[in-house]
Amino acid sequence: MTTYSVKQVAKTLGIGTSTINRWIRLNYLKAIREGSRTYSINKEDLKNFLANPPSYRGRGCRAKGLVALIDRDVLKAL
């Protein structure tokens, strides 16, 4: 099972680690807690998230827009 750190995912997607951590905190992106503030993200969970972004309402919910901007080649490369 391939896993990625928050930093690796953020770098691959070209977004900040705080965005990835927010998605994890809001349960948009599944992650495994490795330490008190460390997470690992399963490859399949990341691919599923990018292929099927969650639907949501309200302020501070910009994940869908950001995911739409991510180059689909990144998804294929995972």
Beta strands, then each sheet from edge to edge (+ up, - down):
strand 1: 3-5
strand 2: 32-33
strand 3: 39-42
sheet 1: 1+ 3- 2+
end
